[in-house]
Amino acid sequence: MVLKQYYLGCLAHASYLIADEASGRAAVVDPQRDVEQYLADAAGLGCRISDVLLTHFHADFVAGHLELRERAGAVIRLGARAEAEYSFIGMGDGDSVVFGDVRLSVLETPGHSPESISILVYERGENGGEPYAVLTGDTLFIGDVGRPDLRGAQGWGAEELAGTLYDSLHEKLMRLPDATLVYPAHGAGSLCGKSLSSETVSTIGAQRADNYALAPMRRERFIEIVTTDLPDAPAYFTYDAALNTREHPTLEQTLARELRPLALTKVLKLAEDGAQLLDTREPAKFEGAHLKGSINVGLNGSYATWCGTLLDPERPIVVIAEPGREGEAATRLGRIAFDGIAGYLAGGMQTLADRPGLVARIERITAGTLAERLAGPDPPLLIDVRAPGEWQAERIEAAVNLPLSRWPERMITLPQDESIVVHCGTGYRSAIAASLLQRDGYTLVSDLIGGIEAWPTD
């Protein structure tokens, strides 16, 4: 048996290929939407991907089940409680897929979502024995459990799902042998839990001993703990969870339509008609010079998550990127189903070399300069855009906390005639915030270089 984990750092997402070389068959669990790596690795093992399983309808990304159905002819398998537009095989407790010496057996483990399943992996097929591993999806993470509050739009209350999660953990997963390997669908950085470990594999025994959510406690106390202090969930989570139940174009079809170069005149016309201008370059380059009206979400950070939080999926997007990185920008948006890309600015920022009137800049200031301004007679308004927990742990005394994740819902309104300085932890999120403020007409905006990490602690 071959069990390979694929870890996509920008979405903190883990997917899996399980193959049996003797039978020439393989299955993929919770695939990302761009599926080339699974196809290539299966072919290298002399295997065909015959099955694709989703542990649940993911909210933070669009899965690649339709892609593997189209590319490999894979059968889609979901939990028995799932409902979807496309054809699939529903699997309940004890239902199995067997190929060669490999057996994948389902445990229904609702809680993060009503249709959630976990998948037991056995090395000796029909002969039973103890499971080698369990793929837990978003039910059990390393150091955490799945949040139960993401299905409110479908009528499922957080407390109701939390109670079901408690039952799934204690009546099913915690009854597995301690040596069983635990492979979750997410790691640290995912918003599907609140304190996920950076480790990507553990054991049932280790989680029983160390996971705060598995400590002995009453069901009522568990419900209280897992429904409080949850991170803000981006608006696109509800959109993606629903899309994973629907028939929709594959990523390949989408990119064939989207990856087209656009002349500057066309970009300006699209912007005039309501398109969103997305500059994916590094913050320092963006703030040094960018097309007026564009916002900055750099590719070298949590790009998809912040695009999903701040952009409108119903409005066209024009990408501005370093030449050669347009495909990456579009693919990573496609992973979260932001498929409304109108194209990209041909030639990138070089196109604006002889159009200085279309170029804008954002001031970048050092910690020393900021300290002088704060101590002066007319101090700027200092805005900390980090999450509330970060702000409570450490902050600059004069700062006001306006978390970037909440800007879309709050429609930030600040004094137009006052100097504003934004900062975050390192400068990635504050560059996004500064670009949003400038786009919305704030002209006296500056960004603290290096964020709070550059602020002296003495």
C-alpha positions as CSV (number, residue, x, y, z in Angstrom):
1,M,0.0,0.0,0.0
2,V,1.0,3.6,-0.7
3,L,-0.5,6.4,1.4
4,K,0.8,9.8,0.4
5,Q,-0.1,13.1,1.9
6,Y,-0.2,16.4,-0.1
7,Y,0.0,19.5,1.9
8,L,-1.0,22.8,0.3
9,G,0.4,25.5,2.6
10,C,-1.5,28.5,1.4
11,L,-4.8,26.9,2.4
12,A,-3.3,24.6,5.2
13,H,-5.0,21.8,3.3
14,A,-4.0,18.1,3.3
15,S,-5.2,15.6,0.7
16,Y,-4.3,12.0,0.2
17,L,-3.5,9.4,-2.4
18,I,-4.0,5.7,-1.4
19,A,-2.8,3.2,-3.9
20,D,-2.4,-0.6,-4.3
21,E,0.2,-1.3,-6.9
22,A,-0.7,-5.0,-7.3
23,S,-4.3,-4.2,-8.3
24,G,-3.4,-1.0,-10.2
25,R,-6.0,1.0,-8.4
26,A,-5.9,4.2,-6.3
27,A,-8.2,6.5,-4.4
28,V,-7.9,10.2,-3.6
29,V,-9.4,11.7,-0.5
30,D,-10.3,15.4,-0.3
31,P,-8.4,16.5,-3.4
32,Q,-7.6,20.2,-4.2
33,R,-9.1,21.4,-7.5
34,D,-5.9,21.3,-9.5
35,V,-5.4,17.5,-9.7
36,E,-2.3,17.0,-11.9
37,Q,-0.1,15.8,-9.0
38,Y,-2.5,13.0,-8.1
39,L,-2.8,11.9,-11.7
40,A,1.0,12.0,-12.2
41,D,1.8,10.1,-9.0
42,A,-0.8,7.4,-9.7
43,A,0.5,6.9,-13.2
44,G,4.0,6.6,-11.8
45,L,2.8,3.8,-9.6
46,G,1.1,2.1,-12.5
47,C,-2.3,2.8,-11.0
48,R,-5.6,4.3,-12.2
49,I,-7.5,6.6,-9.8
50,S,-10.8,4.7,-9.6
51,D,-12.4,6.5,-6.6
52,V,-12.5,10.0,-5.1
53,L,-13.8,10.5,-1.6
54,L,-14.8,13.7,0.1
55,T,-15.0,13.5,3.9
56,H,-17.5,16.4,3.8
57,F,-18.5,19.4,1.7
58,H,-15.5,21.6,2.4
59,A,-16.2,25.3,3.0
60,D,-12.7,26.8,2.6
61,F,-11.9,25.4,-0.9
62,V,-13.5,23.7,-3.9
63,A,-12.6,20.1,-4.0
64,G,-11.3,18.3,-7.2
65,H,-13.8,15.5,-7.3
66,L,-15.4,16.7,-10.5
67,E,-11.9,17.1,-12.1
68,L,-10.9,13.5,-11.2
69,R,-14.3,12.2,-12.5
70,E,-13.6,13.9,-15.8
71,R,-9.9,13.2,-16.1
72,A,-9.7,9.7,-14.6
73,G,-13.3,8.4,-14.7
74,A,-13.2,8.2,-10.9
75,V,-16.4,7.3,-9.0
76,I,-17.3,10.0,-6.4
77,R,-18.1,8.7,-2.9
78,L,-19.6,10.9,-0.2
79,G,-21.1,10.3,3.3
80,A,-24.5,8.6,3.3
81,R,-26.2,11.9,4.6
82,A,-24.8,13.9,1.7
83,E,-27.0,15.5,-1.0
84,A,-25.5,16.6,-4.3
85,E,-26.5,17.4,-7.9
86,Y,-24.0,15.0,-9.4
87,S,-24.0,11.2,-9.3
88,F,-22.2,9.7,-6.3
89,I,-22.2,6.6,-4.1
90,G,-23.3,7.3,-0.5
91,M,-21.3,5.5,2.2
92,G,-22.4,4.9,5.8
93,D,-20.9,3.2,8.8
94,G,-19.0,0.1,7.8
95,D,-19.3,0.6,4.0
96,S,-16.0,-0.1,2.3
97,V,-14.0,0.3,-0.9
98,V,-11.6,-2.6,-1.5
99,F,-8.8,-2.8,-4.0
100,G,-6.1,-5.4,-3.7
101,D,-4.8,-5.5,-0.2
102,V,-6.3,-2.1,0.7
103,R,-9.6,-1.5,2.3
104,L,-11.1,1.9,3.0
105,S,-13.9,1.7,5.5
106,V,-16.2,4.6,6.5
107,L,-17.2,5.9,9.9
108,E,-20.0,8.5,9.9
109,T,-18.6,11.3,12.1
110,P,-21.0,14.3,11.8
111,G,-20.3,17.4,13.8
112,H,-18.2,19.8,11.7
113,S,-20.9,19.2,9.1
114,P,-23.9,16.8,9.1
115,E,-22.5,14.6,6.3
116,S,-18.9,14.3,7.6
117,I,-17.2,10.9,7.5
118,S,-13.8,9.6,8.6
119,I,-12.1,6.9,6.5
120,L,-10.3,4.0,8.1
121,V,-7.4,2.6,6.1
122,Y,-6.6,-1.1,6.4
123,E,-3.6,-2.7,4.8
124,R,-4.9,-6.2,4.5
125,G,-8.2,-5.7,2.6
126,E,-11.0,-8.0,3.6
127,N,-9.0,-9.8,6.3
128,G,-9.7,-7.1,8.9
129,G,-7.1,-6.5,11.6
130,E,-6.5,-3.1,13.2
131,P,-6.6,0.0,11.1
132,Y,-3.3,1.4,9.9
133,A,-4.7,5.0,9.8
134,V,-7.8,7.1,9.9
135,L,-8.4,10.1,7.6
136,T,-10.5,12.4,9.8
137,G,-11.3,15.2,7.5
138,D,-12.4,18.2,9.6
139,T,-13.8,16.1,12.4
140,L,-10.5,15.7,14.3
141,F,-7.4,17.8,13.8
142,I,-4.0,17.6,15.4
143,G,-4.5,19.5,18.6
144,D,-8.1,20.6,17.8
145,V,-11.5,19.5,16.4
146,G,-13.6,21.0,13.6
147,R,-15.6,24.1,14.3
148,P,-19.4,23.4,14.3
149,D,-20.6,26.8,13.2
150,L,-20.2,26.9,9.5
151,R,-23.5,25.4,8.4
152,G,-25.9,28.0,9.8
153,A,-27.0,29.0,6.3
154,Q,-28.3,25.5,5.8
155,G,-30.2,25.6,9.1
156,W,-27.8,23.7,11.3
157,G,-27.1,25.4,14.7
158,A,-23.6,25.4,16.1
159,E,-24.7,23.9,19.4
160,E,-26.6,21.1,17.7
161,L,-23.6,20.1,15.5
162,A,-21.2,20.5,18.5
163,G,-23.2,17.9,20.4
164,T,-23.1,15.6,17.4
165,L,-19.3,16.2,17.2
166,Y,-18.9,15.2,20.8
167,D,-20.7,11.9,20.1
168,S,-18.6,11.2,16.9
169,L,-15.4,11.8,18.8
170,H,-16.1,9.7,21.9
171,E,-18.3,7.0,20.4
172,K,-16.3,6.3,17.3
173,L,-12.8,7.9,16.8
174,M,-11.7,7.6,20.5
175,R,-12.5,3.9,20.4
176,L,-9.8,3.3,17.8
177,P,-6.5,1.8,18.9
178,D,-3.9,4.2,20.2
179,A,-1.5,3.3,17.4
180,T,-3.8,4.3,14.6
181,L,-2.3,7.2,12.6
182,V,-4.4,10.3,12.4
183,Y,-4.4,12.2,9.1
184,P,-6.6,15.3,9.1
185,A,-7.7,17.6,6.2
186,H,-6.1,20.7,7.6
187,G,-3.3,22.1,9.7
188,A,-2.2,25.3,11.4
189,G,-3.5,28.4,9.6
190,S,-6.8,26.9,8.6
191,L,-9.9,28.7,9.7
192,C,-11.8,25.4,10.1
193,G,-10.7,25.2,13.7
194,K,-9.2,27.6,16.2
195,S,-5.9,26.1,17.5
196,L,-4.6,23.6,15.0
197,S,-1.1,22.2,15.3
198,S,1.5,22.7,12.6
199,E,2.0,18.9,12.7
200,T,0.3,17.0,9.9
201,V,0.1,13.5,11.3
202,S,-0.4,12.1,14.8
203,T,-1.9,9.1,16.5
204,I,-5.2,8.4,18.3
205,G,-3.2,7.9,21.5
206,A,-1.3,11.2,21.2
207,Q,-4.6,13.1,20.5
208,R,-6.3,11.3,23.4
209,A,-3.5,12.6,25.7
210,D,-2.8,16.1,24.3
211,N,-5.8,17.4,22.4
212,Y,-7.7,20.0,24.6
213,A,-11.0,19.1,23.1
214,L,-10.6,15.4,24.0
215,A,-9.9,15.9,27.7
216,P,-12.5,14.3,30.0
217,M,-15.5,16.7,30.2
218,R,-19.2,16.6,30.1
219,R,-21.0,17.0,26.8
220,E,-22.4,20.4,27.8
221,R,-18.9,21.7,28.6
222,F,-17.5,20.4,25.3
223,I,-20.3,22.3,23.4
224,E,-19.4,25.5,25.3
225,I,-15.7,25.2,24.6
226,V,-15.9,24.4,20.9
227,T,-18.5,27.1,20.1
228,T,-16.6,30.1,21.7
229,D,-13.6,32.1,20.6
230,L,-13.8,30.9,17.0
231,P,-11.9,32.8,14.3
232,D,-13.9,34.9,11.8
233,A,-15.1,32.8,8.9
234,P,-14.8,34.5,5.5
235,A,-18.0,35.0,3.6
236,Y,-16.9,32.7,0.8
237,F,-17.1,29.7,3.1
238,T,-20.8,29.3,2.7
239,Y,-20.5,29.8,-1.1
240,D,-17.8,27.1,-1.4
241,A,-19.6,24.6,0.8
242,A,-22.7,24.9,-1.5
243,L,-20.7,24.8,-4.7
244,N,-19.1,21.5,-3.6
245,T,-22.6,20.0,-3.8
246,R,-23.2,21.2,-7.3
247,E,-22.2,20.4,-10.9
248,H,-19.9,23.1,-12.1
249,P,-17.1,23.7,-14.6
250,T,-13.8,22.1,-13.9
251,L,-10.7,24.2,-13.2
252,E,-9.2,23.4,-16.5
253,Q,-12.3,24.7,-18.3
254,T,-12.3,27.8,-16.1
255,L,-8.6,28.7,-16.7
256,A,-9.0,28.2,-20.4
257,R,-11.5,31.0,-20.4
258,E,-9.8,33.3,-17.8
259,L,-6.1,33.4,-18.8
260,R,-6.2,36.0,-21.5
261,P,-4.1,39.1,-21.7
262,L,-5.9,42.5,-21.6
263,A,-4.7,45.8,-23.0
264,L,-4.5,48.7,-20.6
265,T,-7.5,50.4,-22.3
266,K,-9.6,47.3,-21.8
267,V,-8.6,47.0,-18.1
268,L,-9.5,50.7,-17.5
269,K,-12.9,50.1,-19.2
270,L,-13.6,47.0,-17.1
271,A,-12.7,48.9,-13.9
272,E,-15.0,51.7,-15.0
273,D,-17.8,49.1,-15.3
274,G,-17.2,47.7,-11.8
275,A,-14.5,45.1,-12.2
276,Q,-12.1,44.6,-9.2
277,L,-8.4,45.3,-9.9
278,L,-6.3,42.8,-7.9
279,D,-2.6,43.4,-7.7
280,T,-0.8,40.3,-6.5
281,R,2.7,41.6,-6.2
282,E,4.7,41.9,-3.0
283,P,3.6,44.8,-0.7
284,A,6.7,46.9,-1.1
285,K,6.4,46.8,-4.9
286,F,2.7,47.5,-4.8
287,E,3.1,50.5,-2.4
288,G,6.0,51.8,-4.5
289,A,3.8,52.0,-7.6
290,H,0.4,50.6,-8.6
291,L,-2.5,51.2,-10.9
292,K,-5.0,53.6,-9.3
293,G,-8.0,51.8,-7.8
294,S,-6.3,48.4,-7.4
295,I,-6.0,46.5,-4.1
296,N,-3.1,44.4,-3.0
297,V,-3.2,40.8,-2.0
298,G,0.3,39.3,-2.4
299,L,0.8,35.8,-3.8
300,N,3.4,35.1,-1.1
301,G,0.9,35.1,1.7
302,S,-2.5,33.8,2.5
303,Y,-3.6,35.0,-0.9
304,A,-6.7,32.8,-1.5
305,T,-8.1,33.3,2.0
306,W,-7.8,37.1,1.9
307,C,-9.2,37.3,-1.6
308,G,-12.1,35.2,-0.5
309,T,-12.6,37.4,2.5
310,L,-12.4,40.8,0.7
311,L,-13.4,40.4,-2.9
312,D,-16.9,40.0,-4.3
313,P,-17.3,36.7,-6.2
314,E,-20.1,38.2,-8.3
315,R,-18.0,41.0,-9.8
316,P,-15.2,40.4,-12.5
317,I,-11.6,40.4,-11.4
318,V,-8.7,41.7,-13.4
319,V,-5.3,40.3,-12.2
320,I,-2.1,42.4,-12.1
321,A,0.9,40.2,-11.5
322,E,4.6,39.9,-12.1
323,P,4.9,38.6,-15.7
324,G,4.7,34.8,-15.6
325,R,2.7,34.5,-12.4
326,E,-0.7,35.2,-13.9
327,G,-1.5,31.5,-14.0
328,E,-0.6,31.0,-10.4
329,A,-2.9,33.9,-9.4
330,A,-5.8,32.5,-11.4
331,T,-5.3,28.9,-10.2
332,R,-5.2,29.9,-6.5
333,L,-8.4,31.9,-7.0
334,G,-9.9,28.9,-8.7
335,R,-9.2,26.8,-5.7
336,I,-11.8,28.8,-3.8
337,A,-14.2,29.0,-6.8
338,F,-13.5,32.7,-7.6
339,D,-13.9,31.9,-11.3
340,G,-14.9,35.4,-12.5
341,I,-11.5,36.5,-13.7
342,A,-11.9,38.7,-16.8
343,G,-8.2,38.4,-17.6
344,Y,-4.8,39.9,-16.7
345,L,-3.0,43.2,-17.5
346,A,-0.7,42.3,-20.4
347,G,2.8,43.3,-19.5
348,G,2.0,44.0,-15.9
349,M,3.1,47.3,-14.4
350,Q,5.5,47.9,-17.3
351,T,2.5,48.9,-19.3
352,L,2.1,52.0,-17.1
353,A,5.7,53.3,-17.7
354,D,4.5,56.1,-19.9
355,R,1.2,56.7,-18.1
356,P,2.3,58.3,-14.8
357,G,-1.1,59.8,-14.3
358,L,-2.6,56.3,-13.7
359,V,0.0,55.4,-11.0
360,A,-0.6,55.7,-7.3
361,R,1.7,55.1,-4.3
362,I,1.3,54.5,-0.6
363,E,3.8,55.9,2.0
364,R,5.8,53.3,3.9
365,I,7.1,54.5,7.3
366,T,9.6,53.1,9.8
367,A,8.9,52.4,13.4
368,G,11.1,55.3,14.4
369,T,9.2,57.7,12.2
370,L,5.9,56.5,13.5
371,A,7.1,56.9,17.1
372,E,8.1,60.5,16.4
373,R,4.7,61.3,14.8
374,L,2.8,59.7,17.6
375,A,4.7,61.9,20.1
376,G,4.2,65.1,18.0
377,P,1.4,67.7,18.2
378,D,-0.7,66.1,15.5
379,P,-0.4,62.3,15.8
380,P,-1.9,60.1,13.1
381,L,-4.8,57.7,13.7
382,L,-3.0,54.3,14.2
383,I,-5.0,51.3,13.1
384,D,-4.0,47.7,14.0
385,V,-5.7,45.3,11.5
386,R,-4.7,42.1,13.3
387,A,-7.2,39.7,14.9
388,P,-8.5,40.6,18.4
389,G,-6.5,37.9,20.1
390,E,-3.2,39.2,18.6
391,W,-4.1,42.7,19.6
392,Q,-4.9,41.6,23.2
393,A,-1.6,39.7,23.5
394,E,0.6,42.6,22.3
395,R,-0.1,46.1,20.9
396,I,1.1,49.6,20.4
397,E,-0.6,51.7,23.1
398,A,-2.1,54.3,20.7
399,A,-3.5,51.7,18.3
400,V,-7.2,51.1,17.6
401,N,-8.0,47.5,16.7
402,L,-10.1,47.1,13.4
403,P,-9.5,43.5,12.3
404,L,-9.1,43.2,8.6
405,S,-11.3,40.1,8.5
406,R,-14.3,42.2,9.6
407,W,-13.9,45.1,7.2
408,P,-16.4,43.8,4.6
409,E,-19.2,43.6,7.1
410,R,-18.4,46.8,8.9
411,M,-17.9,49.1,5.9
412,I,-15.1,51.0,7.6
413,T,-15.7,54.7,7.9
414,L,-12.8,56.9,9.0
415,P,-12.1,60.6,8.9
416,Q,-11.0,61.5,5.4
417,D,-8.9,64.5,6.4
418,E,-6.9,62.8,9.1
419,S,-3.5,61.0,8.6
420,I,-3.9,57.2,9.0
421,V,-1.2,54.6,9.7
422,V,-2.1,51.0,9.4
423,H,-0.1,48.0,10.7
424,C,-0.4,44.3,11.3
425,G,2.2,41.7,12.4
426,T,4.7,41.8,9.5
427,G,3.2,44.1,6.8
428,Y,1.2,41.7,4.7
429,R,-2.3,42.4,6.0
430,S,-1.6,46.2,6.5
431,A,-0.7,46.5,2.8
432,I,-4.1,45.0,2.0
433,A,-5.8,47.4,4.4
434,A,-3.9,50.5,3.0
435,S,-4.8,49.6,-0.5
436,L,-8.5,49.2,0.4
437,L,-8.5,52.6,2.2
438,Q,-6.7,54.3,-0.8
439,R,-9.2,52.7,-3.2
440,D,-12.0,54.1,-1.2
441,G,-10.7,57.7,-1.3
442,Y,-8.5,58.0,1.7
443,T,-5.4,59.9,0.6
444,L,-3.4,60.3,3.8
445,V,-2.7,56.6,4.4
446,S,0.7,55.1,5.5
447,D,1.8,51.6,6.2
448,L,4.2,50.6,9.0
449,I,7.2,48.7,7.5
450,G,7.6,45.4,9.3
451,G,4.4,45.7,11.4
452,I,4.5,45.3,15.1
453,E,7.5,43.0,14.8
454,A,9.5,46.1,14.0
455,W,8.1,48.1,16.9
456,P,10.6,48.5,19.8
457,T,9.6,46.6,23.0
458,D,11.7,48.7,25.4
